[in-house]
Amino acid sequence: MNESKVSSPATQQLEKRTTWIVNILSIAIPLMVALLLGIRTKVDLGTWTKVLPHCIGAINTLTSICLVGGIIAQRLGKIGAHRVMMTSAFSLGGVFLVCYVTYHLSNESTRYGGEGIWRGVYYTVLISHILLSLVVLPFVLRAFLFAFTQQIARHRQVAKWAFPIWLYVSVTGVIAYLMISPYYTK
């Protein structure tokens, strides 16, 4: 694996282009989601979209498992297994985004119906989940880019920040889902 500090002009040009893509995605994805949540008129895509929150909960669960499996594999020196687990987690993130956008494009947001301390717990979990999902996105994209381009030293630098935040976001996604799932309409 190439960890050299000197890179060719072609590699530098590729890195500039991919950095631009990472930066654009880091801004465009949260903006798209924010705009989507603000749309008052929902698109009728059918009743099948009602199952998407359950799929999203499962995706967050699988992502958490892949992240933990990936770090265990990395610590055991099983880089191939680490790559598979982290690529799976990254891919699940893409599937999550498609499901999330589809659900919120076609359905009103569900209100949490709990009361008392549980209401505070739910909103603390949800708000930290949302805010940190915005923070972690550019880190995850960069970690994936550096791993893909075999810039392992840079990958490690970014991954040490990306991993714990990504795991937190993934696990709190599961917790938020479990807390709100009784309030989804059928």
N, CA, C and O of each residue as an XYZ file, in Angstrom:
744
protein
N       0.822     -1.176      0.000
C       0.000      0.000      0.000
C       0.867      1.241      0.000
O       1.831      1.345      0.758
N       0.519      2.159     -0.842
C       1.334      3.342     -1.038
C       0.988      4.410     -0.006
O      -0.132      4.919      0.011
N       1.948      4.751      0.856
C       1.751      5.811      1.830
C       2.726      6.956      1.583
O       2.965      7.772      2.473
N       3.281      7.020      0.391
C       4.300      8.043      0.116
C       3.686      9.434      0.138
O       2.501      9.613     -0.144
N       4.512     10.409      0.478
C       4.076     11.802      0.568
C       4.084     12.480     -0.805
O       3.330     13.427     -1.026
N       4.922     12.010     -1.724
C       5.055     12.613     -3.044
C       4.101     11.905     -3.998
O       4.067     10.676     -4.062
N       3.329     12.693     -4.734
C       2.411     12.103     -5.691
C       2.618     12.744     -7.059
O       3.133     13.856     -7.180
N       2.205     12.016     -8.070
C       2.375     12.483     -9.441
C       1.383     13.607     -9.731
O       0.395     13.768     -9.015
N       1.651     14.394    -10.795
C       0.700     15.450    -11.180
C      -0.696     14.887    -11.477
O      -1.705     15.519    -11.165
N      -0.743     13.704    -12.077
C      -2.047     13.096    -12.376
C      -2.790     12.758    -11.081
O      -4.002     12.954    -10.990
N      -2.068     12.255    -10.089
C      -2.669     11.928     -8.797
C      -3.135     13.189     -8.096
O      -4.206     13.206     -7.489
N      -2.332     14.253     -8.178
C      -2.718     15.514     -7.563
C      -3.974     16.095     -8.217
O      -4.847     16.631     -7.534
N      -4.056     15.983     -9.539
C      -5.233     16.468    -10.263
C      -6.468     15.658     -9.875
O      -7.541     16.222     -9.661
N      -6.318     14.350     -9.787
C      -7.430     13.495     -9.372
C      -7.877     13.855     -7.958
O      -9.074     13.912     -7.677
N      -6.917     14.096     -7.074
C      -7.256     14.446     -5.694
C      -8.009     15.776     -5.632
O      -8.947     15.913     -4.847
N      -7.618     16.745     -6.439
C      -8.337     18.026     -6.470
C      -9.786     17.823     -6.905
O     -10.708     18.375     -6.305
N      -9.975     17.018     -7.962
C     -11.335     16.762     -8.452
C     -12.169     16.024     -7.418
O     -13.320     16.383     -7.168
N     -11.590     14.997     -6.820
C     -12.357     14.223     -5.848
C     -12.619     15.027     -4.580
O     -13.661     14.846     -3.950
N     -11.711     15.901     -4.192
C     -11.933     16.767     -3.030
C     -13.104     17.699     -3.296
O     -13.919     17.948     -2.408
N     -13.188     18.214     -4.512
C     -14.322     19.059     -4.885
C     -15.618     18.270     -4.785
O     -16.614     18.782     -4.274
N     -15.619     17.042     -5.260
C     -16.819     16.208     -5.212
C     -17.224     15.960     -3.756
O     -18.401     16.065     -3.408
N     -16.248     15.632     -2.912
C     -16.531     15.405     -1.494
C     -17.114     16.664     -0.867
O     -18.098     16.591     -0.131
N     -16.520     17.814     -1.150
C     -17.015     19.077     -0.591
C     -18.430     19.396     -1.071
O     -19.273     19.828     -0.285
N     -18.681     19.188     -2.335
C     -20.019     19.459     -2.892
C     -21.051     18.524     -2.262
O     -22.123     18.971     -1.854
N     -20.736     17.232     -2.181
C     -21.666     16.274     -1.571
C     -21.904     16.584     -0.098
O     -23.018     16.421      0.399
N     -20.863     17.029      0.600
C     -20.983     17.353      2.024
C     -21.936     18.509      2.275
O     -22.512     18.625      3.357
N     -22.101     19.358      1.281
C     -23.031     20.488      1.389
C     -24.371     20.140      0.747
O     -25.425     20.436      1.309
N     -24.334     19.515     -0.425
C     -25.559     19.257     -1.194
C     -26.492     18.262     -0.511
O     -27.707     18.461     -0.518
N     -25.958     17.207      0.074
C     -26.825     16.193      0.690
C     -27.615     16.776      1.857
O     -28.836     16.620      1.887
N     -26.970     17.445      2.827
C     -27.786     18.035      3.908
C     -28.778     19.091      3.410
O     -29.893     19.177      3.924
N     -28.388     19.887      2.422
C     -29.318     20.885      1.873
C     -30.522     20.216      1.229
O     -31.658     20.652      1.416
N     -30.268     19.154      0.470
C     -31.350     18.422     -0.185
C     -32.316     17.861      0.857
O     -33.533     17.956      0.695
N     -31.778     17.282      1.915
C     -32.623     16.714      2.967
C     -33.417     17.816      3.662
O     -34.607     17.644      3.927
N     -32.779     18.941      3.959
C     -33.475     20.057      4.611
C     -34.603     20.584      3.735
O     -35.704     20.836      4.224
N     -34.337     20.752      2.452
C     -35.369     21.208      1.524
C     -36.515     20.204      1.451
O     -37.687     20.580      1.430
N     -36.168     18.953      1.414
C     -37.159     17.892      1.337
C     -38.091     17.908      2.542
O     -39.304     17.747      2.405
N     -37.516     18.102      3.714
C     -38.337     18.130      4.926
C     -39.262     19.344      4.952
O     -40.283     19.333      5.639
N     -38.909     20.386      4.206
C     -39.735     21.589      4.158
C     -40.859     21.533      3.142
O     -41.713     22.419      3.121
N     -40.877     20.513      2.300
C     -41.925     20.406      1.278
C     -43.256     20.078      1.953
O     -43.379     19.081      2.665
N     -44.256     20.942      1.716
C     -45.568     20.752      2.337
C     -46.401     19.698      1.606
O     -47.063     18.874      2.238
N     -46.364     19.731      0.280
C     -47.160     18.805     -0.516
C     -46.332     17.554     -0.778
O     -45.259     17.613     -1.378
N     -46.845     16.435     -0.322
C     -46.129     15.173     -0.470
C     -46.534     14.490     -1.774
O     -47.652     14.662     -2.260
N     -45.606     13.713     -2.330
C     -45.836     12.981     -3.570
C     -46.421     11.621     -3.213
O     -45.890     10.925     -2.347
N     -47.501     11.242     -3.868
C     -48.116      9.942     -3.590
C     -47.357      8.850     -4.350
O     -47.512      8.692     -5.561
N     -46.546      8.115     -3.619
C     -45.791      7.008     -4.217
C     -46.382      5.657     -3.844
O     -45.844      4.614     -4.217
N     -47.477      5.675     -3.118
C     -48.138      4.441     -2.723
C     -47.936      4.126     -1.249
O     -47.098      4.718     -0.569
N     -48.728      3.180     -0.783
C     -48.680      2.823      0.638
C     -47.428      2.031      1.004
O     -47.096      1.914      2.184
N     -46.736      1.489      0.016
C     -45.517      0.725      0.311
C     -44.480      1.582      1.029
O     -43.618      1.053      1.731
N     -44.558      2.906      0.858
C     -43.572      3.785      1.498
C     -43.731      3.816      3.014
O     -42.830      4.271      3.719
N     -44.868      3.337      3.525
C     -45.091      3.310      4.976
C     -44.133      2.344      5.681
O     -43.903      2.477      6.883
N     -43.577      1.381      4.955
C     -42.641      0.421      5.577
C     -41.215      0.963      5.614
O     -40.348      0.365      6.251
N     -40.960      2.068      4.953
C     -39.590      2.587      4.865
C     -38.969      2.928      6.216
O     -37.775      2.684      6.386
N     -39.697      3.476      7.187
C     -39.052      3.718      8.481
C     -38.499      2.437      9.108
O     -37.455      2.457      9.760
N     -39.200      1.337      8.907
C     -38.735      0.057      9.448
C     -37.479     -0.404      8.704
O     -36.559     -0.964      9.300
N     -37.461     -0.161      7.411
C     -36.255     -0.467      6.618
C     -35.093      0.406      7.073
O     -33.961     -0.066      7.182
N     -35.369      1.670      7.336
C     -34.330      2.599      7.795
C     -33.778      2.151      9.138
O     -32.569      2.214      9.361
N     -34.651      1.699     10.040
C     -34.195      1.170     11.324
C     -33.292     -0.044     11.136
O     -32.274     -0.182     11.814
N     -33.672     -0.922     10.211
C     -32.848     -2.106      9.923
C     -31.514     -1.706      9.292
O     -30.475     -2.287      9.607
N     -31.546     -0.728      8.415
C     -30.313     -0.255      7.771
C     -29.364      0.316      8.819
O     -28.168      0.027      8.787
N     -29.877      1.120      9.746
C     -29.026      1.663     10.811
C     -28.452      0.546     11.679
O     -27.295      0.613     12.094
N     -29.252     -0.475     11.953
C     -28.771     -1.612     12.736
C     -27.638     -2.326     11.999
O     -26.589     -2.601     12.580
N     -27.854     -2.620     10.727
C     -26.816     -3.290      9.924
C     -25.565     -2.427      9.804
O     -24.447     -2.941      9.840
N     -25.752     -1.126      9.662
C     -24.595     -0.224      9.584
C     -23.790     -0.290     10.873
O     -22.561     -0.351     10.834
N     -24.466     -0.278     12.007
C     -23.773     -0.375     13.296
C     -22.973     -1.672     13.386
O     -21.825     -1.674     13.831
N     -23.585     -2.763     12.964
C     -22.908     -4.064     12.991
C     -21.682     -4.044     12.077
O     -20.615     -4.525     12.458
N     -21.831     -3.493     10.886
C     -20.700     -3.413      9.951
C     -19.573     -2.543     10.512
O     -18.396     -2.877     10.369
N     -19.932     -1.441     11.142
C     -18.903     -0.560     11.708
C     -18.126     -1.262     12.815
O     -16.897     -1.198     12.850
N     -18.831     -1.924     13.710
C     -18.154     -2.651     14.792
C     -17.321     -3.797     14.216
O     -16.180     -4.013     14.626
N     -17.900     -4.528     13.262
C     -17.146     -5.603     12.608
C     -15.917     -5.079     11.883
O     -14.867     -5.722     11.878
N     -16.054     -3.912     11.274
C     -14.929     -3.314     10.552
C     -13.790     -2.912     11.464
O     -12.623     -3.115     11.128
N     -14.115     -2.341     12.623
C     -13.048     -1.933     13.540
C     -12.394     -3.153     14.170
O     -11.183     -3.164     14.390
N     -13.186     -4.182     14.462
C     -12.602     -5.421     14.998
C     -11.658     -6.035     13.975
O     -10.546     -6.435     14.318
N     -12.088     -6.113     12.732
C     -11.239     -6.673     11.669
C      -9.953     -5.871     11.519
O      -8.875     -6.444     11.360
N     -10.063     -4.547     11.570
C      -8.878     -3.693     11.444
C      -7.919     -3.947     12.592
O      -6.710     -4.043     12.379
N      -8.439     -4.055     13.804
C      -7.588     -4.285     14.980
C      -6.927     -5.660     14.941
O      -5.841     -5.848     15.490
N      -7.588     -6.624     14.287
C      -7.010     -7.968     14.156
C      -6.089     -8.078     12.946
O      -5.522     -9.140     12.688
N      -5.937     -6.970     12.197
C      -5.064     -6.973     11.028
C      -5.675     -7.632      9.807
O      -4.965     -7.946      8.852
N      -6.961     -7.842      9.825
C      -7.659     -8.462      8.689
C      -8.205     -7.352      7.790
O      -9.391     -7.023      7.818
N      -7.301     -6.792      7.000
C      -7.616     -5.596      6.215
C      -8.677     -5.886      5.149
O      -9.521     -5.034      4.874
N      -8.643     -7.069      4.552
C      -9.672     -7.418      3.567
C     -11.061     -7.426      4.180
O     -12.008     -6.909      3.588
N     -11.185     -8.010      5.361
C     -12.474     -8.040      6.059
C     -12.874     -6.620      6.478
O     -14.043     -6.246      6.393
N     -11.897     -5.842      6.926
C     -12.150     -4.441      7.292
C     -12.717     -3.682      6.086
O     -13.694     -2.944      6.208
N     -12.094     -3.875      4.935
C     -12.531     -3.190      3.713
C     -13.965     -3.585      3.362
O     -14.776     -2.727      3.011
N     -14.282     -4.878      3.455
C     -15.629     -5.356      3.130
C     -16.661     -4.751      4.090
O     -17.715     -4.280      3.664
N     -16.345     -4.770      5.380
C     -17.291     -4.261      6.374
C     -17.513     -2.754      6.218
O     -18.647     -2.280      6.297
N     -16.446     -2.015      6.001
C     -16.584     -0.562      5.893
C     -17.242     -0.160      4.572
O     -18.014      0.797      4.529
N     -16.940     -0.884      3.502
C     -17.608     -0.615      2.229
C     -19.095     -0.942      2.344
O     -19.936     -0.245      1.776
N     -19.410     -1.999      3.077
C     -20.819     -2.345      3.307
C     -21.511     -1.245      4.101
O     -22.631     -0.855      3.769
N     -20.859     -0.740      5.145
C     -21.435      0.348      5.947
C     -21.650      1.589      5.075
O     -22.689      2.242      5.164
N     -20.670      1.907      4.238
C     -20.765      3.064      3.344
C     -21.922      2.882      2.353
O     -22.690      3.814      2.110
N     -22.039      1.687      1.788
C     -23.115      1.390      0.837
C     -24.479      1.460      1.515
O     -25.442      1.972      0.943
N     -24.552      0.942      2.737
C     -25.797      1.037      3.499
C     -26.180      2.495      3.731
O     -27.366      2.826      3.761
N     -25.194      3.364      3.893
C     -25.466      4.790      4.027
C     -26.159      5.344      2.797
O     -27.060      6.175      2.905
N     -25.737      4.882      1.626
C     -26.395      5.303      0.385
C     -27.828      4.798      0.296
O     -28.727      5.530     -0.116
N     -28.036      3.544      0.685
C     -29.389      2.970      0.685
C     -30.263      3.702      1.710
O     -31.431      3.989      1.448
N     -29.685      3.999      2.877
C     -30.398      4.779      3.898
C     -30.884      6.093      3.309
O     -32.049      6.458      3.467
N     -29.993      6.801      2.633
C     -30.337      8.112      2.090
C     -31.493      8.007      1.093
O     -32.411      8.827      1.124
N     -31.457      7.008      0.215
C     -32.536      6.818     -0.763
C     -33.854      6.529     -0.044
O     -34.887      7.104     -0.387
N     -33.822      5.644      0.949
C     -35.043      5.310      1.695
C     -35.565      6.520      2.472
O     -36.769      6.774      2.496
N     -34.666      7.254      3.097
C     -35.048      8.420      3.896
C     -35.695      9.483      3.009
O     -36.747     10.023      3.348
N     -35.066      9.776      1.885
C     -35.591     10.778      0.956
C     -36.943     10.324      0.408
O     -37.886     11.113      0.347
N     -37.038      9.074      0.016
C     -38.300      8.551     -0.531
C     -39.416      8.643      0.505
O     -40.528      9.065      0.188
N     -39.121      8.249      1.740
C     -40.146      8.291      2.787
C     -40.612      9.727      3.038
O     -41.814      9.993      3.065
N     -39.673     10.645      3.219
C     -40.057     12.019      3.555
C     -40.608     12.802      2.366
O     -41.282     13.816      2.547
N     -40.326     12.339      1.166
C     -40.930     12.943     -0.019
C     -42.409     12.575     -0.112
O     -43.212     13.334     -0.655
N     -42.763     11.407      0.419
C     -44.117     10.889      0.233
C     -44.955     10.802      1.514
O     -46.137     10.462      1.453
N     -44.362     11.103      2.664
C     -45.088     10.975      3.927
C     -44.778     12.144      4.856
O     -43.679     12.697      4.841
N     -45.765     12.503      5.659
C     -45.552     13.503      6.697
C     -44.637     12.903      7.763
O     -44.631     11.690      7.973
N     -43.876     13.747      8.424
C     -43.036     13.278      9.519
C     -43.920     12.792     10.662
O     -44.978     13.364     10.925
N     -43.492     11.762     11.322
C     -44.223     11.205     12.458
C     -43.827     11.953     13.724
O     -42.647     12.201     13.969
N     -44.809     12.301     14.509
C     -44.545     12.995     15.774
C     -44.360     11.963     16.884
O     -45.055     10.950     16.949
N     -43.404     12.258     17.746
C     -43.174     11.396     18.895
C     -44.310     11.593     19.895
O     -44.639     12.728     20.238
N     -44.907     10.514     20.360
C     -46.063     10.606     21.241
C     -45.773     10.388     22.711
O     -46.681     10.454     23.540
N     -44.516     10.127     23.045
C     -44.175      9.898     24.449
C     -44.250     11.175     25.264
O     -44.263     12.282     24.727
N     -44.298     10.992     26.574
C     -44.410     12.145     27.468
C     -43.356     12.075     28.557
O     -42.651     11.077     28.705
N     -43.264     13.147     29.308
C     -42.375     13.193     30.463
C     -40.909     13.108     30.073
O     -40.477     13.667     29.065
N     -40.159     12.395     30.899
C     -38.712     12.296     30.692
C     -38.372     11.635     29.359
O     -37.359     11.964     28.741
N     -39.218     10.700     28.913
C     -38.939      9.995     27.657
C     -38.974     10.939     26.457
O     -38.250     10.745     25.481
N     -39.814     11.949     26.540
C     -39.869     12.958     25.468
C     -38.530     13.679     25.378
O     -37.994     13.870     24.286
N     -37.993     14.080     26.526
C     -36.691     14.736     26.560
C     -35.573     13.827     26.077
O     -34.680     14.261     25.349
N     -35.623     12.566     26.484
C     -34.616     11.589     26.043
C     -34.687     11.435     24.522
O     -33.666     11.480     23.836
N     -35.912     11.252     24.004
C     -36.076     11.071     22.560
C     -35.505     12.253     21.782
O     -34.735     12.062     20.841
N     -35.876     13.466     22.166
C     -35.420     14.632     21.408
C     -33.923     14.881     21.582
O     -33.281     15.407     20.673
N     -33.364     14.519     22.716
C     -31.905     14.611     22.896
C     -31.201     13.654     21.947
O     -30.237     14.025     21.278
N     -31.690     12.416     21.895
C     -31.121     11.413     20.988
C     -31.280     11.869     19.542
O     -30.323     11.831     18.768
N     -32.482     12.299     19.176
C     -32.761     12.691     17.793
C     -31.935     13.897     17.357
O     -31.348     13.885     16.275
N     -31.885     14.924     18.178
C     -31.156     16.144     17.798
C     -29.657     15.868     17.690
O     -29.006     16.332     16.754
N     -29.104     15.108     18.652
C     -27.670     14.785     18.553
C     -27.402     13.920     17.334
O     -26.370     14.071     16.680
N     -28.320     13.015     17.023
C     -28.197     12.157     15.840
C     -28.163     13.005     14.561
O     -27.308     12.810     13.697
N     -29.088     13.926     14.458
C     -29.179     14.762     13.249
C     -27.949     15.660     13.118
O     -27.332     15.716     12.054
N     -27.594     16.356     14.185
C     -26.454     17.276     14.117
C     -25.152     16.544     13.804
O     -24.363     17.002     12.977
N     -24.929     15.417     14.458
C     -23.678     14.688     14.203
C     -23.677     13.990     12.843
O     -22.610     13.725     12.289
N     -24.867     13.689     12.296
C     -24.897     13.126     10.941
C     -24.409     14.160      9.926
O     -23.810     13.804      8.911
N     -24.667     15.431     10.200
C     -24.162     16.497      9.334
C     -22.648     16.648      9.480
O     -21.936     16.863      8.499
N     -22.174     16.532     10.703
C     -20.746     16.676     10.980
C     -19.946     15.522     10.374
O     -18.867     15.733      9.821
N     -20.475     14.307     10.478
C     -19.689     13.132     10.104
C     -19.612     12.922      8.587
O     -18.671     12.296      8.099
N     -20.569     13.428      7.859
C     -20.608     13.171      6.411
C     -19.294     13.490      5.699
O     -18.778     12.617      5.002
N     -18.725     14.687      5.834
C     -17.463     14.944      5.122
C     -16.313     14.058      5.602
O     -15.428     13.716      4.818
N     -16.318     13.685      6.884
C     -15.284     12.786      7.398
C     -15.388     11.403      6.761
O     -14.383     10.830      6.339
N     -16.595     10.879      6.694
C     -16.804      9.548      6.109
C     -16.432      9.559      4.635
O     -15.763      8.645      4.155
N     -16.862     10.590      3.916
C     -16.533     10.674      2.490
C     -15.023     10.741      2.273
O     -14.494     10.098      1.366
N     -14.340     11.511      3.096
C     -12.879     11.610      2.967
C     -12.187     10.303      3.358
O     -11.251      9.869      2.686
N     -12.643      9.682      4.437
C     -12.044      8.409      4.857
C     -12.190      7.372      3.746
O     -11.253      6.634      3.445
N     -13.370      7.327      3.143
C     -13.607      6.371      2.058
C     -12.732      6.706      0.847
O     -12.143      5.814      0.236
N     -12.650      7.984      0.508
C     -11.822      8.412     -0.623
C     -10.356      8.049     -0.397
O      -9.704      7.511     -1.291
N      -9.837      8.343      0.796
C      -8.427      8.057      1.074
C      -8.156      6.554      1.077
O      -7.102      6.120      0.613
N      -9.077      5.767      1.584
C      -8.897      4.309      1.549
C      -8.927      3.819      0.107
O      -8.106      2.994     -0.292
N      -9.874      4.329     -0.669
C     -10.038      3.906     -2.061
C      -8.799      4.248     -2.894
O      -8.409      3.488     -3.780
N      -8.187      5.396     -2.601
C      -7.007      5.831     -3.364
C      -5.692      5.399     -2.701
O      -4.614      5.873     -3.060
N      -5.809      4.482     -1.720
C      -4.637      3.903     -1.052
C      -3.782      4.938     -0.322
O      -2.570      4.756     -0.199
N      -4.378      5.992      0.151
C      -3.682      6.983      0.977
C      -3.949      6.603      2.440
O      -4.705      7.266      3.150
N      -3.314      5.535      2.850
C      -3.644      4.885      4.118
C      -3.353      5.781      5.326
O      -4.144      5.811      6.269
N      -2.249      6.501      5.312
C      -1.937      7.386      6.443
C      -3.026      8.457      6.592
O      -3.470      8.746      7.703
N      -3.444      9.029      5.488
C      -4.502     10.046      5.530
C      -5.835      9.411      5.920
O      -6.623     10.009      6.652
N      -6.080      8.202      5.430
C      -7.295      7.472      5.793
C      -7.360      7.286      7.313
O      -8.397      7.532      7.930
N      -6.267      6.860      7.898
C      -6.232      6.633      9.352
C      -6.472      7.928     10.125
O      -7.180      7.932     11.132
N      -5.881      9.024      9.653
C      -6.067     10.315     10.333
C      -7.545     10.721     10.367
O      -8.053     11.170     11.394
N      -8.212     10.558      9.249
C      -9.621     10.950      9.163
C     -10.509      9.921      9.865
O     -11.469     10.286     10.544
N     -10.192      8.651      9.701
C     -11.033      7.590     10.262
C     -11.072      7.612     11.788
O     -12.071      7.216     12.389
N      -9.993      8.071     12.415
C     -10.010      8.109     13.884
C     -11.066      9.079     14.405
O     -11.532      8.932     15.535
N     -11.450     10.068     13.598
C     -12.540     10.981     13.958
C     -13.868     10.494     13.393
O     -14.904     10.590     14.051
N     -13.833      9.976     12.186
C     -15.071      9.564     11.520
C     -15.724      8.375     12.223
O     -16.940      8.360     12.417
N     -14.927      7.388     12.601
C     -15.502      6.156     13.134
C     -16.385      6.363     14.361
O     -17.543      5.946     14.338
N     -15.890      6.989     15.435
C     -16.756      7.091     16.623
C     -18.007      7.930     16.385
O     -19.070      7.637     16.932
N     -17.880      8.965     15.575
C     -19.055      9.797     15.290
C     -20.052      9.015     14.442
O     -21.256      9.054     14.695
N     -19.545      8.303     13.431
C     -20.409      7.515     12.555
C     -21.114      6.424     13.351
O     -22.308      6.191     13.158
N     -20.396      5.758     14.235
C     -21.004      4.716     15.061
C     -22.085      5.322     15.963
O     -23.163      4.748     16.110
N     -21.801      6.467     16.558
C     -22.792      7.146     17.405
C     -24.047      7.479     16.591
O     -25.166      7.233     17.041
N     -23.857      8.034     15.404
C     -24.991      8.404     14.551
C     -25.797      7.161     14.184
O     -27.028      7.188     14.196
N     -25.116      6.097     13.867
C     -25.790      4.863     13.484
C     -26.581      4.269     14.652
O     -27.741      3.891     14.490
N     -25.961      4.188     15.815
C     -26.626      3.612     16.993
C     -27.782      4.504     17.457
O     -28.846      3.993     17.807
N     -27.593      5.817     17.463
C     -28.694      6.697     17.867
C     -29.831      6.675     16.849
O     -30.982      6.938     17.198
N     -29.517      6.364     15.600
C     -30.577      6.169     14.606
C     -31.455      4.988     14.979
O     -32.676      5.044     14.832
N     -30.832      3.912     15.465
C     -31.585      2.734     15.909
C     -32.420      3.082     17.140
O     -33.595      2.721     17.223
N     -31.812      3.781     18.089
C     -32.525      4.142     19.320
C     -33.718      5.049     19.001
O     -34.816      4.830     19.512
N     -33.508      6.056     18.164
C     -34.606      6.958     17.794
C     -35.721      6.184     17.099
O     -36.901      6.415     17.359
N     -35.337      5.256     16.209
C     -36.345      4.439     15.523
C     -37.155      3.614     16.531
O     -38.384      3.581     16.464
N     -36.467      2.954     17.459
C     -37.170      2.127     18.443
C     -38.107      2.958     19.312
O     -39.173      2.489     19.711
N     -37.707      4.186     19.601
C     -38.544      5.041     20.442
C     -39.767      5.585     19.703
O     -40.823      5.765     20.310
N     -39.637      5.847     18.398
C     -40.766      6.437     17.668
C     -41.608      5.393     16.936
O     -42.734      5.689     16.538
N     -41.096      4.201     16.755
C     -41.809      3.197     15.955
C     -43.232      2.911     16.431
O     -44.081      2.618     15.589
N     -43.550      2.977     17.729
C     -44.966      2.748     18.102
C     -45.932      3.805     17.568
O     -47.145      3.596     17.576
N     -45.404      4.933     17.106
C     -46.256      6.035     16.684
C     -46.432      6.126     15.163
O     -47.122      7.020     14.672
N     -45.816      5.215     14.427
C     -46.015      5.202     12.973
C     -47.431      4.719     12.674
O     -47.935      3.780     13.291
N     -48.065      5.399     11.695
C     -49.399      4.960     11.283
C     -49.252      3.871     10.246
O     -48.260      3.812      9.519
N     -50.220      3.037     10.187
C     -50.150      1.890      9.266
C     -50.778      2.218      7.950
O     -50.810      1.374      7.054
